[in-house]
Amino acid sequence: MWQSAYLDKDNDLVMDRWPYPFIEMHPDDMAGIGVAEGDLVEVWNDTGSTQAMAYPTPTARRGETFMLFGYPTGLQGNVINGDGVNELVIPNYKQTWGNIRKLADRPASVSHLSFKSKEYIG
């Protein structure tokens, strides 16, 4: 998967594997806010909000997350830093803060998913 998954949006395997935009979080951070794998969360700050599926990622740094900036079934594009854009009028999707809260338990539509690490271990 690359950037906004625009090369993958017509790939049935990829879209079945990740049917919702996902946010990678350290499992301890997820536990701290009462979120389990596959639960739906809201990510928000002063500039906007979006929704995602929680994806445990043990190699993620505590207190940091990762989310694609755009996804065929959702958007992260309105959660940017407070300054909004840089001198090139490009939104800063990185180096921004966001609050996260649980919206709903894991929906039945993701019960078939594995939440094993996406990282290849040879």
VOMAR-601004 format. One record per residue: residue number from 1; residue in three letters; x, y, z of N, C-alpha, C, O in turn. Coordinates in steps of 0.001 Angstrom, whole numbers. Layout:
N
<pt pos="NUM" code="ALA" n_x="X" n_y="Y" n_z="Z" ca_x="X" ca_y="Y" ca_z="Z" c_x="X" c_y="Y" c_z="Z" o_x="X" o_y="Y" o_z="Z"/>
...
This chain:
122
<pt pos="1" code="MET" n_x="850" n_y="-1163" n_z="0" ca_x="0" ca_y="0" ca_z="0" c_x="900" c_y="1231" c_z="0" o_x="1908" o_y="1270" o_z="706"/>
<pt pos="2" code="TRP" n_x="534" n_y="2229" n_z="-790" ca_x="1376" ca_y="3410" ca_z="-929" c_x="525" c_y="4660" c_z="-839" o_x="-515" o_y="4752" o_z="-1491"/>
<pt pos="3" code="GLN" n_x="950" n_y="5609" n_z="-50" ca_x="318" ca_y="6917" ca_z="145" c_x="-1161" c_y="6779" c_z="455" o_x="-1525" o_y="6363" o_z="1554"/>
<pt pos="4" code="SER" n_x="-2009" n_y="7119" n_z="-486" ca_x="-3445" ca_y="7111" ca_z="-235" c_x="-4110" c_y="5816" c_z="-685" o_x="-5337" o_y="5715" o_z="-691"/>
<pt pos="5" code="ALA" n_x="-3317" n_y="4841" n_z="-1056" ca_x="-3806" ca_y="3546" ca_z="-1548" c_x="-4519" c_y="3686" c_z="-2884" o_x="-5283" o_y="2801" o_z="-3269"/>
<pt pos="6" code="TYR" n_x="-4282" n_y="4791" n_z="-3604" ca_x="-4977" ca_y="4962" ca_z="-4874" c_x="-4613" c_y="3892" c_z="-5886" o_x="-5391" o_y="3623" o_z="-6801"/>
<pt pos="7" code="LEU" n_x="-3439" n_y="3272" n_z="-5740" ca_x="-3088" ca_y="2172" ca_z="-6628" c_x="-3749" c_y="870" c_z="-6192" o_x="-3769" o_y="-104" o_z="-6945"/>
<pt pos="8" code="ASP" n_x="-4285" n_y="853" n_z="-4986" ca_x="-4857" ca_y="-369" ca_z="-4419" c_x="-6375" c_y="-359" c_z="-4337" o_x="-6969" o_y="-1378" o_z="-3986"/>
<pt pos="9" code="LYS" n_x="-7012" n_y="744" n_z="-4644" ca_x="-8464" ca_y="851" ca_z="-4427" c_x="-9280" c_y="-152" c_z="-5218" o_x="-10396" o_y="-487" o_z="-4821"/>
<pt pos="10" code="ASP" n_x="-8746" n_y="-639" n_z="-6332" ca_x="-9450" ca_y="-1648" ca_z="-7123" c_x="-8927" c_y="-3056" c_z="-6876" o_x="-9308" o_y="-3996" o_z="-7574"/>
<pt pos="11" code="ASN" n_x="-8058" n_y="-3201" n_z="-5883" ca_x="-7490" ca_y="-4495" ca_z="-5531" c_x="-8361" c_y="-5118" c_z="-4436" o_x="-8318" o_y="-4682" o_z="-3286"/>
<pt pos="12" code="ASP" n_x="-9133" n_y="-6113" n_z="-4784" ca_x="-10061" ca_y="-6727" ca_z="-3834" c_x="-9360" c_y="-7270" c_z="-2600" o_x="-9894" o_y="-7180" o_z="-1494"/>
<pt pos="13" code="LEU" n_x="-8159" n_y="-7838" n_z="-2777" ca_x="-7418" ca_y="-8384" ca_z="-1642" c_x="-7076" c_y="-7282" c_z="-632" o_x="-7289" o_y="-7446" o_z="570"/>
<pt pos="14" code="VAL" n_x="-6551" n_y="-6175" n_z="-1123" ca_x="-6171" ca_y="-5075" ca_z="-232" c_x="-7397" c_y="-4462" c_z="434" o_x="-7386" o_y="-4224" o_z="1641"/>
<pt pos="15" code="MET" n_x="-8438" n_y="-4205" n_z="-324" ca_x="-9620" ca_y="-3555" ca_z="248" c_x="-10365" c_y="-4470" c_z="1216" o_x="-11012" o_y="-3986" o_z="2145"/>
<pt pos="16" code="ASP" n_x="-10282" n_y="-5795" n_z="1010" ca_x="-10863" ca_y="-6716" ca_z="1983" c_x="-10005" c_y="-6762" c_z="3247" o_x="-10525" o_y="-6892" o_z="4356"/>
<pt pos="17" code="ARG" n_x="-8690" n_y="-6655" n_z="3068" ca_x="-7759" ca_y="-6716" ca_z="4201" c_x="-7870" c_y="-5487" c_z="5082" o_x="-7780" o_y="-5591" o_z="6306"/>
<pt pos="18" code="TRP" n_x="-8067" n_y="-4317" n_z="4475" ca_x="-8199" ca_y="-3062" ca_z="5220" c_x="-9422" c_y="-2309" c_z="4707" o_x="-9286" o_y="-1359" o_z="3936"/>
<pt pos="19" code="PRO" n_x="-10624" n_y="-2728" n_z="5131" ca_x="-11849" ca_y="-2118" ca_z="4613" c_x="-12084" c_y="-691" c_z="5108" o_x="-12844" o_y="64" o_z="4500"/>
<pt pos="20" code="TYR" n_x="-11443" n_y="-331" n_z="6192" ca_x="-11581" ca_y="1014" ca_z="6746" c_x="-10207" c_y="1670" c_z="6806" o_x="-9191" o_y="977" o_z="6858"/>
<pt pos="21" code="PRO" n_x="-10170" n_y="2990" n_z="6798" ca_x="-8895" ca_y="3644" ca_z="7068" c_x="-8412" c_y="3129" c_z="8425" o_x="-9222" o_y="2937" o_z="9332"/>
<pt pos="22" code="PHE" n_x="-7128" n_y="2907" n_z="8571" ca_x="-6640" ca_y="2382" ca_z="9847" c_x="-5624" c_y="3335" c_z="10444" o_x="-4941" o_y="4077" o_z="9739"/>
<pt pos="23" code="ILE" n_x="-5548" n_y="3292" n_z="11756" ca_x="-4545" ca_y="4066" ca_z="12468" c_x="-3710" c_y="3085" c_z="13267" o_x="-4233" o_y="2319" o_z="14077"/>
<pt pos="24" code="GLU" n_x="-2411" n_y="3117" n_z="13033" ca_x="-1497" ca_y="2231" ca_z="13755" c_x="-1157" c_y="2884" c_z="15085" o_x="-794" o_y="4059" o_z="15148"/>
<pt pos="25" code="MET" n_x="-1285" n_y="2090" n_z="16153" ca_x="-1025" ca_y="2575" ca_z="17506" c_x="-285" c_y="1508" c_z="18305" o_x="-448" o_y="313" o_z="18058"/>
<pt pos="26" code="HIS" n_x="515" n_y="1939" n_z="19249" ca_x="1154" ca_y="986" ca_z="20152" c_x="57" c_y="330" c_z="21003" o_x="-850" o_y="1025" o_z="21461"/>
<pt pos="27" code="PRO" n_x="118" n_y="-974" n_z="21223" ca_x="-909" ca_y="-1662" ca_z="22013" c_x="-1112" c_y="-1065" c_z="23409" o_x="-2240" o_y="-1041" o_z="23902"/>
<pt pos="28" code="ASP" n_x="-54" n_y="-587" n_z="24050" ca_x="-216" ca_y="23" ca_z="25378" c_x="-1016" c_y="1315" c_z="25304" o_x="-1804" o_y="1607" o_z="26204"/>
<pt pos="29" code="ASP" n_x="-823" n_y="2098" n_z="24236" ca_x="-1614" ca_y="3320" ca_z="24053" c_x="-3078" c_y="2969" c_z="23816" o_x="-3976" o_y="3645" o_z="24320"/>
<pt pos="30" code="MET" n_x="-3314" n_y="1901" n_z="23042" ca_x="-4687" ca_y="1466" ca_z="22799" c_x="-5353" c_y="1065" c_z="24112" o_x="-6487" o_y="1457" o_z="24388"/>
<pt pos="31" code="ALA" n_x="-4641" n_y="283" n_z="24915" ca_x="-5193" ca_y="-155" ca_z="26198" c_x="-5477" c_y="1033" c_z="27106" o_x="-6455" o_y="1034" o_z="27853"/>
<pt pos="32" code="GLY" n_x="-4621" n_y="2037" n_z="27036" ca_x="-4785" ca_y="3216" ca_z="27878" c_x="-6060" c_y="4001" c_z="27616" o_x="-6554" o_y="4701" o_z="28500"/>
<pt pos="33" code="ILE" n_x="-6595" n_y="3889" n_z="26406" ca_x="-7845" ca_y="4592" ca_z="26102" c_x="-9011" c_y="3620" c_z="25892" o_x="-10083" o_y="4006" o_z="25427"/>
<pt pos="34" code="GLY" n_x="-8781" n_y="2363" n_z="26240" ca_x="-9852" ca_y="1368" ca_z="26177" c_x="-10233" c_y="940" c_z="24775" o_x="-11404" o_y="681" o_z="24495"/>
<pt pos="35" code="VAL" n_x="-9240" n_y="865" n_z="23885" ca_x="-9483" ca_y="503" ca_z="22487" c_x="-8835" c_y="-848" c_z="22199" o_x="-7687" o_y="-1084" o_z="22576"/>
<pt pos="36" code="ALA" n_x="-9566" n_y="-1727" n_z="21534" ca_x="-9055" ca_y="-3037" ca_z="21129" c_x="-8858" c_y="-3056" c_z="19614" o_x="-9358" o_y="-2180" o_z="18908"/>
<pt pos="37" code="GLU" n_x="-8136" n_y="-4046" n_z="19124" ca_x="-7897" ca_y="-4148" ca_z="17687" c_x="-9213" c_y="-4185" c_z="16919" o_x="-10138" o_y="-4912" o_z="17279"/>
<pt pos="38" code="GLY" n_x="-9278" n_y="-3400" n_z="15871" ca_x="-10474" ca_y="-3360" ca_z="15037" c_x="-11547" c_y="-2397" c_z="15490" o_x="-12483" o_y="-2120" o_z="14739"/>
<pt pos="39" code="ASP" n_x="-11433" n_y="-1876" n_z="16709" ca_x="-12415" ca_y="-892" ca_z="17175" c_x="-12345" c_y="357" c_z="16307" o_x="-11297" o_y="674" o_z="15745"/>
<pt pos="40" code="LEU" n_x="-13449" n_y="1052" n_z="16204" ca_x="-13485" ca_y="2289" ca_z="15437" c_x="-13235" c_y="3467" c_z="16378" o_x="-13806" o_y="3547" o_z="17466"/>
<pt pos="41" code="VAL" n_x="-12375" n_y="4371" n_z="15935" ca_x="-11995" ca_y="5522" ca_z="16755" c_x="-12183" c_y="6812" c_z="15966" o_x="-12253" o_y="6814" o_z="14737"/>
<pt pos="42" code="GLU" n_x="-12260" n_y="7902" n_z="16713" ca_x="-12243" ca_y="9235" ca_z="16122" c_x="-10909" c_y="9871" c_z="16459" o_x="-10430" o_y="9771" o_z="17588"/>
<pt pos="43" code="VAL" n_x="-10314" n_y="10522" n_z="15479" ca_x="-9081" ca_y="11272" ca_z="15658" c_x="-9451" c_y="12725" c_z="15383" o_x="-10030" o_y="13031" o_z="14341"/>
<pt pos="44" code="TRP" n_x="-9119" n_y="13626" n_z="16314" ca_x="-9496" ca_y="15017" ca_z="16108" c_x="-8512" c_y="15970" c_z="16769" o_x="-7804" o_y="15620" o_z="17713"/>
<pt pos="45" code="ASN" n_x="-8494" n_y="17183" n_z="16239" ca_x="-7774" ca_y="18287" ca_z="16861" c_x="-8529" c_y="19567" c_z="16526" o_x="-9673" o_y="19507" o_z="16076"/>
<pt pos="46" code="ASP" n_x="-7910" n_y="20718" n_z="16737" ca_x="-8599" ca_y="21988" ca_z="16522" c_x="-8960" c_y="22262" c_z="15063" o_x="-9806" o_y="23112" o_z="14788"/>
<pt pos="47" code="THR" n_x="-8333" n_y="21557" n_z="14134" ca_x="-8590" ca_y="21838" ca_z="12723" c_x="-9572" c_y="20875" c_z="12071" o_x="-10117" o_y="21186" o_z="11012"/>
<pt pos="48" code="GLY" n_x="-9811" n_y="19724" n_z="12671" ca_x="-10740" ca_y="18789" ca_z="12053" c_x="-10756" c_y="17447" c_z="12740" o_x="-10169" o_y="17263" o_z="13806"/>
<pt pos="49" code="SER" n_x="-11448" n_y="16500" n_z="12102" ca_x="-11535" ca_y="15155" ca_z="12671" c_x="-11710" c_y="14136" c_z="11553" o_x="-12046" o_y="14478" o_z="10419"/>
<pt pos="50" code="THR" n_x="-11476" n_y="12888" n_z="11901" ca_x="-11689" ca_y="11779" ca_z="10984" c_x="-11915" c_y="10515" c_z="11813" o_x="-11790" o_y="10536" o_z="13038"/>
<pt pos="51" code="GLN" n_x="-12240" n_y="9441" n_z="11152" ca_x="-12460" ca_y="8170" ca_z="11832" c_x="-11525" c_y="7122" c_z="11241" o_x="-11073" o_y="7236" o_z="10102"/>
<pt pos="52" code="ALA" n_x="-11248" n_y="6095" n_z="12047" ca_x="-10345" ca_y="5036" ca_z="11607" c_x="-10587" c_y="3765" c_z="12403" o_x="-11293" o_y="3758" o_z="13411"/>
<pt pos="53" code="MET" n_x="-9978" n_y="2690" n_z="11920" ca_x="-9982" ca_y="1406" ca_z="12617" c_x="-8650" c_y="1270" c_z="13343" o_x="-7594" o_y="1457" o_z="12738"/>
<pt pos="54" code="ALA" n_x="-8689" n_y="952" n_z="14616" ca_x="-7465" ca_y="822" ca_z="15416" c_x="-6702" c_y="-435" c_z="15009" o_x="-7267" o_y="-1526" o_z="14928"/>
<pt pos="55" code="TYR" n_x="-5413" n_y="-258" n_z="14756" ca_x="-4560" ca_y="-1357" ca_z="14338" c_x="-3345" c_y="-1409" c_z="15260" o_x="-2501" o_y="-515" o_z="15207"/>
<pt pos="56" code="PRO" n_x="-3237" n_y="-2442" n_z="16109" ca_x="-2100" ca_y="-2523" ca_z="17032" c_x="-784" c_y="-2720" c_z="16288" o_x="-675" o_y="-3570" o_z="15404"/>
<pt pos="57" code="THR" n_x="202" n_y="-1929" n_z="16656" ca_x="1518" ca_y="-1997" ca_z="16014" c_x="2581" c_y="-1915" c_z="17107" o_x="2955" o_y="-815" o_z="17514"/>
<pt pos="58" code="PRO" n_x="3074" n_y="-3054" n_z="17588" ca_x="4025" ca_y="-3064" ca_z="18701" c_x="5306" c_y="-2274" c_z="18441" o_x="5950" o_y="-1818" o_z="19387"/>
<pt pos="59" code="THR" n_x="5684" n_y="-2106" n_z="17174" ca_x="6906" ca_y="-1358" ca_z="16881" c_x="6681" c_y="157" c_z="16841" o_x="7639" o_y="921" o_z="16718"/>
<pt pos="60" code="ALA" n_x="5437" n_y="591" n_z="16942" ca_x="5159" ca_y="2031" ca_z="16977" c_x="5688" c_y="2611" c_z="18289" o_x="5683" o_y="1939" o_z="19320"/>
<pt pos="61" code="ARG" n_x="6132" n_y="3835" n_z="18240" ca_x="6563" ca_y="4502" ca_z="19473" c_x="5340" c_y="4852" c_z="20303" o_x="4299" o_y="5231" o_z="19767"/>
<pt pos="62" code="ARG" n_x="5475" n_y="4723" n_z="21610" ca_x="4388" ca_y="5125" ca_z="22504" c_x="4089" c_y="6598" c_z="22274" o_x="5011" o_y="7405" o_z="22157"/>
<pt pos="63" code="GLY" n_x="2827" n_y="6952" n_z="22208" ca_x="2421" ca_y="8341" ca_z="22033" c_x="2460" c_y="8830" c_z="20593" o_x="2157" o_y="9993" o_z="20330"/>
<pt pos="64" code="GLU" n_x="2830" n_y="7958" n_z="19652" ca_x="2852" ca_y="8326" ca_z="18240" c_x="1984" c_y="7341" c_z="17462" o_x="1873" o_y="6173" o_z="17833"/>
<pt pos="65" code="THR" n_x="1378" n_y="7818" n_z="16392" ca_x="529" ca_y="6977" ca_z="15558" c_x="936" c_y="7141" c_z="14096" o_x="1735" o_y="8013" o_z="13754"/>
<pt pos="66" code="PHE" n_x="380" n_y="6297" n_z="13250" ca_x="550" ca_y="6440" ca_z="11813" c_x="-783" c_y="6197" c_z="11145" o_x="-1516" o_y="5272" o_z="11494"/>
<pt pos="67" code="MET" n_x="-1087" n_y="7051" n_z="10169" ca_x="-2306" ca_y="6890" ca_z="9381" c_x="-2023" c_y="7411" c_z="7981" o_x="-1359" o_y="8435" o_z="7821"/>
<pt pos="68" code="LEU" n_x="-2520" n_y="6716" n_z="6969" ca_x="-2374" ca_y="7211" ca_z="5601" c_x="-3095" c_y="8546" c_z="5480" o_x="-4135" o_y="8742" o_z="6108"/>
<pt pos="69" code="PHE" n_x="-2557" n_y="9470" n_z="4680" ca_x="-3156" ca_y="10789" ca_z="4596" c_x="-4472" c_y="10802" c_z="3834" o_x="-5237" o_y="11761" o_z="3935"/>
<pt pos="70" code="GLY" n_x="-4729" n_y="9795" n_z="3108" ca_x="-5999" ca_y="9652" ca_z="2408" c_x="-6243" c_y="8168" c_z="2207" o_x="-5291" o_y="7394" o_z="2113"/>
<pt pos="71" code="TYR" n_x="-7477" n_y="7766" n_z="2140" ca_x="-7784" ca_y="6355" ca_z="1962" c_x="-9081" c_y="6273" c_z="1173" o_x="-9948" o_y="7130" o_z="1344"/>
<pt pos="72" code="PRO" n_x="-9245" n_y="5267" n_z="309" ca_x="-10449" ca_y="5216" ca_z="-527" c_x="-11766" c_y="5229" c_z="253" o_x="-12780" o_y="5687" o_z="-273"/>
<pt pos="73" code="THR" n_x="-11771" n_y="4740" n_z="1484" ca_x="-13016" ca_y="4711" ca_z="2253" c_x="-13025" c_y="5731" c_z="3385" o_x="-13851" o_y="5624" o_z="4293"/>
<pt pos="74" code="GLY" n_x="-12143" n_y="6703" n_z="3358" ca_x="-12132" ca_y="7729" ca_z="4391" c_x="-11023" c_y="8728" c_z="4150" o_x="-10249" o_y="8591" o_z="3202"/>
<pt pos="75" code="LEU" n_x="-10946" n_y="9725" n_z="4997" ca_x="-9929" ca_y="10762" ca_z="4846" c_x="-9285" c_y="11102" c_z="6168" o_x="-9935" o_y="11067" o_z="7213"/>
<pt pos="76" code="GLN" n_x="-8014" n_y="11430" n_z="6125" ca_x="-7310" ca_y="11958" ca_z="7276" c_x="-6953" c_y="13410" c_z="7027" o_x="-6443" o_y="14089" o_z="7919"/>
<pt pos="77" code="GLY" n_x="-7216" n_y="13893" n_z="5818" ca_x="-6724" ca_y="15167" ca_z="5351" c_x="-7109" c_y="16398" c_z="6136" o_x="-6468" o_y="17434" o_z="5962"/>
<pt pos="78" code="ASN" n_x="-8123" n_y="16349" n_z="6997" ca_x="-8479" ca_y="17557" ca_z="7731" c_x="-7913" c_y="17573" c_z="9145" o_x="-8208" o_y="18495" o_z="9905"/>
<pt pos="79" code="VAL" n_x="-7115" n_y="16588" n_z="9516" ca_x="-6426" ca_y="16590" ca_z="10809" c_x="-4981" c_y="16985" c_z="10519" o_x="-4127" o_y="16139" o_z="10250"/>
<pt pos="80" code="ILE" n_x="-4732" n_y="18285" n_z="10581" ca_x="-3413" ca_y="18827" ca_z="10270" c_x="-2962" c_y="19703" c_z="11421" o_x="-3719" o_y="19932" o_z="12364"/>
<pt pos="81" code="ASN" n_x="-1733" n_y="20196" n_z="11354" ca_x="-1251" ca_y="21029" ca_z="12446" c_x="-1996" c_y="22356" c_z="12471" o_x="-2649" o_y="22730" o_z="11496"/>
<pt pos="82" code="GLY" n_x="-1894" n_y="23057" n_z="13579" ca_x="-2639" ca_y="24298" ca_z="13780" c_x="-2330" c_y="25393" c_z="12786" o_x="-3182" o_y="26243" o_z="12526"/>
<pt pos="83" code="ASP" n_x="-1127" n_y="25396" n_z="12221" ca_x="-781" ca_y="26414" ca_z="11236" c_x="-1411" c_y="26106" c_z="9883" o_x="-1421" o_y="26960" o_z="8997"/>
<pt pos="84" code="GLY" n_x="-1930" n_y="24912" n_z="9718" ca_x="-2641" ca_y="24539" ca_z="8510" c_x="-1763" c_y="24121" c_z="7360" o_x="-1756" o_y="22948" o_z="6988"/>
<pt pos="85" code="VAL" n_x="-1022" n_y="25046" n_z="6784" ca_x="-219" ca_y="24746" ca_z="5611" c_x="1161" c_y="25369" c_z="5750" o_x="1370" o_y="26251" o_z="6582"/>
<pt pos="86" code="ASN" n_x="2094" n_y="24912" n_z="4937" ca_x="3422" ca_y="25516" ca_z="4920" c_x="3494" c_y="26586" c_z="3837" o_x="2474" o_y="26954" o_z="3255"/>
<pt pos="87" code="GLU" n_x="4692" n_y="27083" n_z="3568" ca_x="4844" ca_y="28154" ca_z="2578" c_x="4473" c_y="27726" c_z="1160" o_x="4248" o_y="28576" o_z="298"/>
<pt pos="88" code="LEU" n_x="4409" n_y="26429" n_z="912" ca_x="4016" ca_y="25918" ca_z="-394" c_x="2525" c_y="25568" c_z="-442" o_x="2045" o_y="24995" o_z="-1420"/>
<pt pos="89" code="VAL" n_x="1812" n_y="25914" n_z="611" ca_x="383" ca_y="25640" ca_z="765" c_x="97" c_y="24139" c_z="739" o_x="-918" o_y="23687" o_z="210"/>
<pt pos="90" code="ILE" n_x="1023" n_y="23386" n_z="1325" ca_x="853" ca_y="21944" ca_z="1468" c_x="491" c_y="21667" c_z="2917" o_x="1254" o_y="22034" o_z="3812"/>
<pt pos="91" code="PRO" n_x="-647" n_y="21032" n_z="3181" ca_x="-1019" ca_y="20740" ca_z="4565" c_x="23" c_y="19870" c_z="5251" o_x="583" o_y="18964" o_z="4633"/>
<pt pos="92" code="ASN" n_x="283" n_y="20136" n_z="6512" ca_x="1232" ca_y="19340" ca_z="7282" c_x="472" c_y="18224" c_z="7983" o_x="-116" o_y="18422" o_z="9047"/>
<pt pos="93" code="TYR" n_x="495" n_y="17044" n_z="7366" ca_x="-163" ca_y="15886" ca_z="7949" c_x="705" c_y="15236" c_z="9011" o_x="216" o_y="14490" o_z="9860"/>
<pt pos="94" code="LYS" n_x="1994" n_y="15524" n_z="8955" ca_x="2933" ca_y="14955" ca_z="9911" c_x="3176" c_y="15977" c_z="11006" o_x="2732" o_y="17120" o_z="10897"/>
<pt pos="95" code="GLN" n_x="3854" n_y="15592" n_z="12029" ca_x="4191" ca_y="16483" ca_z="13134" c_x="2968" c_y="17258" c_z="13636" o_x="3060" o_y="18454" o_z="13910"/>
<pt pos="96" code="THR" n_x="1859" n_y="16595" n_z="13751" ca_x="664" ca_y="17239" ca_z="14280" c_x="119" c_y="16409" c_z="15426" o_x="381" o_y="15210" o_z="15510"/>
<pt pos="97" code="TRP" n_x="-612" n_y="17023" n_z="16279" ca_x="-1173" ca_y="16322" ca_z="17428" c_x="-2630" c_y="15992" c_z="17128" o_x="-3274" o_y="16618" o_z="16286"/>
<pt pos="98" code="GLY" n_x="-3117" n_y="15008" n_z="17831" ca_x="-4522" ca_y="14652" ca_z="17704" c_x="-4979" c_y="13879" c_z="18928" o_x="-4214" o_y="13124" o_z="19528"/>
<pt pos="99" code="ASN" n_x="-6207" n_y="14076" n_z="19277" ca_x="-6837" ca_y="13293" ca_z="20341" c_x="-7457" c_y="12057" c_z="19696" o_x="-7818" o_y="12072" o_z="18519"/>
<pt pos="100" code="ILE" n_x="-7575" n_y="10989" n_z="20479" ca_x="-8183" ca_y="9762" ca_z="19964" c_x="-9170" c_y="9248" c_z="21001" o_x="-8865" o_y="9172" o_z="22191"/>
<pt pos="101" code="ARG" n_x="-10355" n_y="8900" n_z="20525" ca_x="-11343" ca_y="8292" ca_z="21421" c_x="-12087" c_y="7192" c_z="20680" o_x="-12238" o_y="7221" o_z="19459"/>
<pt pos="102" code="LYS" n_x="-12540" n_y="6235" n_z="21451" ca_x="-13269" ca_y="5105" ca_z="20880" c_x="-14670" c_y="5543" c_z="20468" o_x="-15365" o_y="6234" o_z="21212"/>
<pt pos="103" code="LEU" n_x="-15068" n_y="5128" n_z="19269" ca_x="-16428" ca_y="5379" ca_z="18797" c_x="-17305" c_y="4142" c_z="18932" o_x="-18468" o_y="4230" o_z="19327"/>
<pt pos="104" code="ALA" n_x="-16727" n_y="2973" n_z="18593" ca_x="-17534" ca_y="1745" ca_z="18593" c_x="-16634" c_y="525" c_z="18686" o_x="-15461" o_y="560" o_z="18317"/>
<pt pos="105" code="ASP" n_x="-17219" n_y="-556" n_z="19192" ca_x="-16512" ca_y="-1831" ca_z="19193" c_x="-16272" c_y="-2279" c_z="17757" o_x="-16894" o_y="-1786" o_z="16816"/>
<pt pos="106" code="ARG" n_x="-15370" n_y="-3210" n_z="17623" ca_x="-15024" ca_y="-3797" ca_z="16324" c_x="-16298" c_y="-4241" c_z="15596" o_x="-17043" o_y="-5073" o_z="16113"/>
<pt pos="107" code="PRO" n_x="-16557" n_y="-3693" n_z="14402" ca_x="-17770" ca_y="-4093" ca_z="13679" c_x="-17671" c_y="-5514" c_z="13143" o_x="-16573" o_y="-6018" o_z="12910"/>
<pt pos="108" code="ALA" n_x="-18801" n_y="-6153" n_z="12950" ca_x="-18836" ca_y="-7519" ca_z="12439" c_x="-18168" c_y="-7611" c_z="11065" o_x="-17660" o_y="-8671" o_z="10696"/>
<pt pos="109" code="SER" n_x="-18165" n_y="-6537" n_z="10322" ca_x="-17588" ca_y="-6568" ca_z="8971" c_x="-16070" c_y="-6737" c_z="8977" o_x="-15477" o_y="-6938" o_z="7917"/>
<pt pos="110" code="VAL" n_x="-15431" n_y="-6659" n_z="10137" ca_x="-13980" ca_y="-6887" ca_z="10201" c_x="-13639" c_y="-8119" c_z="11045" o_x="-12480" o_y="-8330" o_z="11403"/>
<pt pos="111" code="SER" n_x="-14651" n_y="-8928" n_z="11360" ca_x="-14400" ca_y="-10108" ca_z="12203" c_x="-13484" c_y="-11122" c_z="11525" o_x="-12868" o_y="-11940" o_z="12209"/>
<pt pos="112" code="HIS" n_x="-13380" n_y="-11089" n_z="10212" ca_x="-12530" ca_y="-12031" ca_z="9474" c_x="-11079" c_y="-11572" c_z="9386" o_x="-10234" o_y="-12315" o_z="8886"/>
<pt pos="113" code="LEU" n_x="-10774" n_y="-10383" n_z="9855" ca_x="-9426" ca_y="-9834" ca_z="9694" c_x="-8449" c_y="-10357" c_z="10726" o_x="-8812" o_y="-10671" o_z="11860"/>
<pt pos="114" code="SER" n_x="-7213" n_y="-10442" n_z="10306" ca_x="-6108" ca_y="-10727" ca_z="11209" c_x="-5429" c_y="-9398" c_z="11519" o_x="-5283" o_y="-8552" o_z="10637"/>
<pt pos="115" code="PHE" n_x="-5029" n_y="-9222" n_z="12726" ca_x="-4318" ca_y="-8002" ca_z="13089" c_x="-2858" c_y="-8302" c_z="13378" o_x="-2221" o_y="-7648" o_z="14204"/>
<pt pos="116" code="LYS" n_x="-2338" n_y="-9313" n_z="12676" ca_x="-917" ca_y="-9613" ca_z="12772" c_x="-145" c_y="-8434" c_z="12200" o_x="-689" o_y="-7630" o_z="11443"/>
<pt pos="117" code="SER" n_x="1114" n_y="-8339" n_z="12565" ca_x="1953" ca_y="-7262" ca_z="12075" c_x="2028" c_y="-7268" c_z="10551" o_x="2117" o_y="-8323" o_z="9922"/>
<pt pos="118" code="LYS" n_x="1991" n_y="-6088" n_z="9980" ca_x="2162" ca_y="-5944" ca_z="8536" c_x="3635" c_y="-5962" c_z="8153" o_x="3968" o_y="-6028" o_z="6969"/>
<pt pos="119" code="GLU" n_x="4510" n_y="-5905" n_z="9136" ca_x="5933" ca_y="-5869" ca_z="8879" c_x="6458" c_y="-7283" c_z="8603" o_x="6149" o_y="-8222" o_z="9336"/>
<pt pos="120" code="TYR" n_x="7234" n_y="-7417" n_z="7564" ca_x="7798" ca_y="-8713" ca_z="7201" c_x="8937" c_y="-9065" c_z="8155" o_x="9855" o_y="-8275" o_z="8375"/>
<pt pos="121" code="ILE" n_x="8854" n_y="-10254" n_z="8704" ca_x="9917" ca_y="-10756" ca_z="9561" c_x="10473" c_y="-11997" c_z="8871" o_x="9813" o_y="-13034" o_z="8804"/>
<pt pos="122" code="GLY" n_x="11696" n_y="-11875" n_z="8358" ca_x="12281" ca_y="-12953" ca_z="7560" c_x="12908" c_y="-14043" c_z="8364" o_x="13432" o_y="-15003" o_z="7800"/>
